[in-house]
Amino acid sequence: MSTPSLDPASALALRSQYRQSQSRAARLRLLVDTGQELLQLPPEQMRQRVVQRACAFAAMDHGLLLEWAEDGVVHTRAAQGHEERLQGLRALADHPQWPAPPPNQDAAVRVLLHRADGRAFGALLLANSVPISAPDSEDLESLQLLATLLAAHLENQRLLRDLQARERSMSELVQRLFSAQEDERKRVAYDLHDGLAQTLAGLHQRLQGFAGRCPPLPAELHQDLQTILQLAQGCVGEGRQLIGGLRPHVLDDFGLLRAIDREADRLRDAGLLVYWGQRAPERLPDAVEIALFRIAQEAINNILKHARASQVHLSLALEGGQALLGVSDDGCGFISSPAPLADQLGQVAMHERAHLLGGHFSCESRSGSGTRLLASVPVQPLEQTP
């Protein structure tokens, strides 16, 4: 049985198709492997790896990655090859007749890197020290995709740096705001203590002295005098409570645990049962004590205004270099009826106070199941602080 003759034209066509398929597979592997690798590299290594991959793919021995800043200054970010030839390639980067090859080089290639808005911010330049055939259109397309992949990663890195810088600026602004707020509260507290509070206390004492020296009065006038004494005493108490809320002396004198427990007296006065879990009596740095006290104060305010609770559990612990503050109640929760805007801002402030110190804040609440707040802040006890 005779073997059918092989058509040379068909064999050449099959060979050509095979080579094309192999070439496409190589391009696809280049893009996939490079894309996965770039995710694991910092920007400097990312740039160098793309230049190496591009040179290997295009069979060229010189590669240069240029990027220009907003002011137009051109920076060399990555390079591969002989320095003298790279200088010639760099000098050609902005040549108006590109892609005419530089002296002693052939098949020079320039691929631009673009931002998301279409503006070019860099260029990948490739050349070879010996004459070779120029890359075909599919190779150029693959190199452009490689450059686009690099540009996307660099753009993401730039946007991330910008976002981090904005977050740092915002954190610094919030920190200055909180510091200014605490300074103003301290100033107002001292002004009230040395001014209005002293006047009210003197008024109450004078009224008590007058009542003690006053001859017996008719029942109606006696009742009026007692009412005036009670009002004066109430004003003195409210003044002290206001001063304590602005800048509690017990926080400065006795520390965070005593200050929170004194603040919890407002819950007890309202008829709520207050239970303490862990009680850490250690003094902490001022910033930590103020932040955690303000978080506890805001939590107690919210319980009194909205929770309709019957009992509250408090805890303050030091564990693993973290100060942990917990406040929970058995109230109505707030999922079914969102809190007013002022209270939402209060929760934001609590989160920011913990975040600015490198800590965390969480709030868990379900309708009918109460609310649980937990703030954790990294800290060392005051005696260990350098």
C-alpha positions as CSV (number, residue, x, y, z in Angstrom):
1,M,0.0,0.0,0.0
2,S,1.6,3.3,-1.1
3,T,2.1,6.2,1.3
4,P,0.4,9.4,0.2
5,S,2.8,12.1,-0.9
6,L,3.3,15.0,1.5
7,D,2.4,18.4,0.2
8,P,5.4,20.7,0.9
9,A,3.1,23.8,1.0
10,S,0.9,22.1,3.6
11,A,3.9,21.2,5.7
12,L,5.2,24.7,5.6
13,A,1.8,26.1,6.6
14,L,1.5,23.7,9.5
15,R,5.0,24.6,10.7
16,S,4.2,28.3,10.5
17,Q,1.0,27.8,12.4
18,Y,2.8,25.8,15.0
19,R,5.5,28.5,15.4
20,Q,2.8,31.2,15.7
21,S,1.0,29.2,18.4
22,Q,4.2,28.8,20.3
23,S,4.9,32.5,20.0
24,R,1.5,33.4,21.3
25,A,1.9,30.9,24.2
26,A,5.3,32.5,25.1
27,R,3.7,36.0,25.1
28,L,0.9,34.8,27.3
29,R,3.3,33.1,29.7
30,L,5.3,36.3,29.8
31,L,2.3,38.4,30.8
32,V,0.8,35.9,33.3
33,D,4.1,35.1,35.0
34,T,5.2,38.7,35.2
35,G,1.8,39.8,36.5
36,Q,1.9,37.3,39.3
37,E,5.5,38.1,40.2
38,L,5.0,41.9,40.3
39,L,2.4,41.5,43.0
40,Q,5.1,40.1,45.3
41,L,7.8,42.8,44.6
42,P,8.4,46.3,45.9
43,P,8.4,49.1,43.3
44,E,12.2,49.2,42.7
45,Q,12.5,45.4,42.2
46,M,9.2,45.5,40.1
47,R,10.8,48.0,37.6
48,Q,14.0,46.0,37.3
49,R,12.2,42.7,36.8
50,V,10.1,44.2,34.0
51,V,13.2,45.5,32.2
52,Q,14.8,42.1,32.5
53,R,11.7,40.3,31.2
54,A,11.3,42.7,28.3
55,C,14.9,42.3,27.2
56,A,14.7,38.5,27.4
57,F,11.4,38.5,25.5
58,A,12.6,40.8,22.7
59,A,16.1,39.2,22.6
60,M,17.7,42.5,23.3
61,D,20.6,43.1,25.6
62,H,20.0,46.8,26.6
63,G,16.9,48.0,28.5
64,L,16.1,51.3,30.2
65,L,13.1,52.4,32.2
66,L,12.7,56.2,32.4
67,E,10.1,58.1,34.4
68,W,9.5,61.8,34.5
69,A,8.2,63.8,37.5
70,E,5.5,66.5,37.4
71,D,8.2,69.1,36.9
72,G,9.5,67.3,33.8
73,V,12.7,66.0,35.3
74,V,13.6,62.5,33.9
75,H,14.7,59.8,36.2
76,T,16.3,56.5,35.4
77,R,14.4,53.9,37.4
78,A,15.9,50.6,36.1
79,A,18.5,49.6,33.6
80,Q,20.2,46.6,32.1
81,G,23.3,46.5,29.8
82,H,26.5,48.4,29.2
83,E,26.5,51.9,30.7
84,E,28.0,53.6,27.6
85,R,25.3,52.2,25.3
86,L,22.6,53.0,27.8
87,Q,23.6,56.6,27.8
88,G,23.2,56.7,24.1
89,L,19.8,55.1,24.4
90,R,18.8,57.6,27.0
91,A,19.9,60.5,24.9
92,L,17.6,59.2,22.1
93,A,14.6,58.9,24.4
94,D,13.1,62.3,23.5
95,H,14.5,62.4,19.9
96,P,11.8,63.7,17.5
97,Q,12.7,61.1,14.9
98,W,12.2,58.0,17.1
99,P,12.3,55.1,16.3
100,A,15.4,55.7,14.2
101,P,18.1,53.5,15.8
102,P,20.9,55.1,17.8
103,P,24.5,54.8,16.6
104,N,25.9,51.2,16.7
105,Q,22.4,49.9,17.7
106,D,19.6,48.4,15.8
107,A,15.9,47.6,16.4
108,A,15.4,50.2,19.1
109,V,12.0,50.0,20.7
110,R,10.2,52.6,22.9
111,V,7.0,51.7,24.8
112,L,5.3,54.4,26.8
113,L,3.8,54.0,30.3
114,H,0.5,55.7,30.9
115,R,-1.5,56.8,33.9
116,A,-5.2,56.0,34.3
117,D,-6.1,59.4,32.8
118,G,-4.0,58.6,29.6
119,R,-1.0,60.8,30.4
120,A,2.4,59.2,29.8
121,F,4.7,59.2,32.8
122,G,7.5,57.0,31.6
123,A,9.0,54.9,28.8
124,L,10.5,51.5,28.4
125,L,13.4,51.6,26.0
126,L,15.0,48.5,24.4
127,A,17.9,48.1,22.0
128,N,20.5,45.6,21.0
129,S,24.2,46.0,20.5
130,V,24.3,43.9,17.3
131,P,21.9,44.1,14.4
132,I,18.7,42.0,14.7
133,S,15.4,42.1,13.0
134,A,12.8,44.5,14.5
135,P,10.1,43.0,16.7
136,D,6.9,42.2,14.8
137,S,3.5,43.8,15.6
138,E,2.5,41.0,18.0
139,D,5.7,41.3,19.9
140,L,5.3,45.0,20.1
141,E,1.7,44.5,21.3
142,S,3.0,42.1,24.0
143,L,5.6,44.6,25.1
144,Q,3.0,47.3,25.3
145,L,0.8,45.0,27.5
146,L,3.8,44.4,29.7
147,A,4.4,48.1,30.0
148,T,0.7,48.7,30.8
149,L,0.9,46.0,33.5
150,L,3.9,47.8,35.1
151,A,2.2,51.2,34.7
152,A,-0.9,49.8,36.5
153,H,1.1,48.5,39.4
154,L,3.1,51.7,39.7
155,E,0.0,53.8,39.5
156,N,-1.6,51.7,42.3
157,Q,1.5,52.2,44.4
158,R,1.4,56.0,43.8
159,L,-2.3,56.1,44.7
160,L,-1.7,54.1,47.8
161,R,1.2,56.4,48.9
162,D,-1.1,59.4,48.3
163,L,-3.9,57.8,50.3
164,Q,-1.5,57.0,53.1
165,A,-0.2,60.5,53.1
166,R,-3.7,61.9,53.3
167,E,-4.6,59.6,56.1
168,R,-1.5,60.7,58.0
169,S,-2.4,64.3,57.5
170,M,-5.9,63.6,58.6
171,S,-4.8,61.7,61.7
172,E,-2.4,64.6,62.6
173,L,-5.2,67.1,62.1
174,V,-7.6,65.0,64.3
175,Q,-4.9,64.6,66.9
176,R,-4.3,68.3,67.0
177,L,-8.1,68.8,67.3
178,F,-8.4,66.5,70.2
179,S,-5.3,68.1,71.9
180,A,-6.8,71.5,71.4
181,Q,-10.1,70.3,72.7
182,E,-8.5,68.9,75.9
183,D,-6.5,72.0,76.4
184,E,-9.6,74.2,76.1
185,R,-11.6,71.9,78.4
186,K,-8.8,72.1,81.0
187,R,-8.8,75.9,80.7
188,V,-12.5,76.2,81.0
189,A,-12.6,73.8,83.9
190,Y,-9.9,75.8,85.8
191,D,-11.7,79.1,85.0
192,L,-15.0,77.6,86.3
193,H,-13.3,76.2,89.4
194,D,-11.6,79.5,90.3
195,G,-14.5,81.7,89.3
196,L,-18.1,80.6,89.1
197,A,-17.7,77.5,91.3
198,Q,-16.0,79.5,94.1
199,T,-18.7,82.2,93.8
200,L,-21.5,79.6,94.1
201,A,-19.8,77.9,97.0
202,G,-19.5,81.2,98.8
203,L,-23.1,82.1,98.1
204,H,-24.2,78.7,99.6
205,Q,-22.1,79.3,102.7
206,R,-23.4,82.8,103.2
207,L,-27.0,81.6,102.8
208,Q,-26.3,78.8,105.3
209,G,-24.8,81.4,107.7
210,F,-27.8,83.7,107.2
211,A,-30.2,80.8,107.8
212,G,-28.4,79.9,111.0
213,R,-28.6,83.5,112.4
214,C,-32.0,84.3,111.1
215,P,-34.8,84.5,113.8
216,P,-37.7,82.1,113.5
217,L,-39.7,82.8,110.3
218,P,-43.3,82.1,109.4
219,A,-43.8,78.7,107.9
220,E,-44.1,80.1,104.3
221,L,-41.0,82.2,104.5
222,H,-39.1,79.3,106.2
223,Q,-40.0,77.1,103.3
224,D,-38.9,79.6,100.8
225,L,-35.5,80.0,102.5
226,Q,-35.0,76.2,102.5
227,T,-35.9,76.1,98.8
228,I,-33.2,78.8,98.2
229,L,-30.7,76.8,100.2
230,Q,-31.5,73.7,98.1
231,L,-31.2,75.6,94.9
232,A,-27.8,77.0,95.9
233,Q,-26.6,73.6,97.0
234,G,-27.8,72.1,93.7
235,C,-25.9,74.8,91.7
236,V,-22.7,74.0,93.6
237,G,-23.2,70.3,92.9
238,E,-23.9,70.9,89.2
239,G,-20.9,73.2,88.9
240,R,-18.6,70.5,90.4
241,Q,-20.1,67.9,88.1
242,L,-19.6,70.2,85.1
243,I,-16.0,70.8,86.0
244,G,-15.5,67.1,86.5
245,G,-16.9,66.4,83.1
246,L,-14.6,68.9,81.4
247,R,-11.4,67.8,83.2
248,P,-11.9,65.5,86.1
249,H,-9.3,66.1,88.8
250,V,-9.7,62.5,89.9
251,L,-8.2,61.5,86.5
252,D,-5.1,63.6,87.1
253,D,-4.8,62.7,90.8
254,F,-5.8,59.0,91.0
255,G,-5.8,57.6,87.5
256,L,-8.1,56.1,84.9
257,L,-9.8,53.4,87.0
258,R,-11.0,55.9,89.7
259,A,-12.0,58.4,87.1
260,I,-14.2,55.9,85.2
261,D,-15.7,54.7,88.4
262,R,-16.5,58.3,89.5
263,E,-18.1,58.8,86.0
264,A,-20.1,55.6,86.6
265,D,-21.7,57.3,89.7
266,R,-24.0,59.0,87.1
267,L,-25.3,55.6,86.2
268,R,-25.8,54.7,89.9
269,D,-27.6,57.9,90.5
270,A,-29.9,57.1,87.7
271,G,-30.8,53.8,89.3
272,L,-28.7,51.5,87.1
273,L,-26.7,48.6,88.6
274,V,-22.9,48.9,87.8
275,Y,-20.7,45.8,87.9
276,W,-16.9,45.9,87.6
277,G,-15.1,43.0,86.0
278,Q,-11.3,43.4,85.7
279,R,-10.0,46.5,87.5
280,A,-6.4,47.6,86.5
281,P,-5.3,50.3,89.0
282,E,-2.0,51.1,87.2
283,R,-1.3,54.6,86.0
284,L,-1.0,55.0,82.3
285,P,0.5,57.7,80.0
286,D,-1.6,60.8,79.9
287,A,-2.6,60.4,76.2
288,V,-3.9,56.9,76.9
289,E,-5.8,57.8,80.1
290,I,-7.5,60.8,78.5
291,A,-8.5,58.8,75.4
292,L,-9.9,55.8,77.3
293,F,-11.6,58.1,79.8
294,R,-13.3,60.1,77.0
295,I,-14.4,56.8,75.3
296,A,-15.9,55.6,78.7
297,Q,-17.5,59.0,79.2
298,E,-19.2,59.0,75.8
299,A,-20.4,55.4,76.3
300,I,-21.9,56.3,79.6
301,N,-23.6,59.3,78.1
302,N,-25.1,57.1,75.4
303,I,-26.4,54.6,78.0
304,L,-28.1,57.3,80.0
305,K,-29.7,58.9,76.9
306,H,-30.7,55.9,74.8
307,A,-30.1,52.5,76.2
308,R,-33.0,52.1,78.7
309,A,-30.8,49.6,80.5
310,S,-31.0,48.3,84.0
311,Q,-27.4,47.2,84.5
312,V,-23.9,48.1,83.1
313,H,-20.7,46.0,83.1
314,L,-17.4,47.8,83.1
315,S,-13.9,46.4,82.8
316,L,-10.4,47.9,82.6
317,A,-7.5,45.5,82.0
318,L,-3.8,45.4,81.0
319,E,-3.0,42.4,78.9
320,G,-0.1,41.8,76.5
321,G,0.9,45.4,76.4
322,Q,-2.7,46.5,75.6
323,A,-5.0,48.6,77.8
324,L,-8.5,47.1,77.3
325,L,-11.6,49.0,78.2
326,G,-15.0,47.3,78.0
327,V,-18.5,48.9,78.5
328,S,-21.6,46.8,78.0
329,D,-25.3,47.2,78.9
330,D,-28.5,45.2,78.7
331,G,-30.5,47.9,77.0
332,C,-32.5,48.1,73.8
333,G,-29.6,48.3,71.4
334,F,-29.7,50.6,68.4
335,I,-29.9,48.5,65.2
336,S,-33.7,48.8,64.9
337,S,-33.6,52.6,65.5
338,P,-30.4,54.2,64.3
339,A,-28.8,56.6,66.8
340,P,-29.1,60.4,66.2
341,L,-26.3,62.1,64.2
342,A,-24.7,63.5,67.3
343,D,-24.3,60.0,68.8
344,Q,-23.0,58.6,65.5
345,L,-20.4,61.3,65.6
346,G,-19.7,60.3,69.2
347,Q,-18.9,56.8,68.0
348,V,-16.7,58.1,65.3
349,A,-14.8,60.2,67.9
350,M,-14.4,57.1,70.1
351,H,-13.0,55.1,67.1
352,E,-10.6,58.0,66.2
353,R,-9.3,58.3,69.8
354,A,-8.4,54.7,69.8
355,H,-7.0,54.7,66.2
356,L,-4.8,57.7,66.8
357,L,-3.0,55.8,69.5
358,G,-2.5,52.7,67.3
359,G,-5.4,50.9,68.9
360,H,-8.8,49.5,67.9
361,F,-12.4,50.2,68.8
362,S,-15.4,48.0,68.2
363,C,-19.1,48.4,68.9
364,E,-21.5,45.4,68.9
365,S,-25.2,46.0,69.3
366,R,-28.4,44.1,68.4
367,S,-32.0,45.2,68.9
368,G,-33.2,44.1,72.4
369,S,-29.8,42.6,73.3
370,G,-27.9,45.7,74.5
371,T,-24.6,47.1,73.3
372,R,-21.0,46.2,74.0
373,L,-18.0,48.5,73.4
374,L,-14.4,47.4,73.5
375,A,-11.4,49.7,73.1
376,S,-7.8,48.4,73.1
377,V,-4.8,50.7,73.0
378,P,-1.1,49.7,73.1
379,V,0.5,50.9,76.2
380,Q,3.2,50.5,78.8
381,P,2.6,51.3,82.5
382,L,3.7,54.8,83.4
383,E,6.7,53.6,85.4
384,Q,8.0,51.7,82.4
385,T,7.7,54.5,80.0
386,P,11.1,56.0,79.1
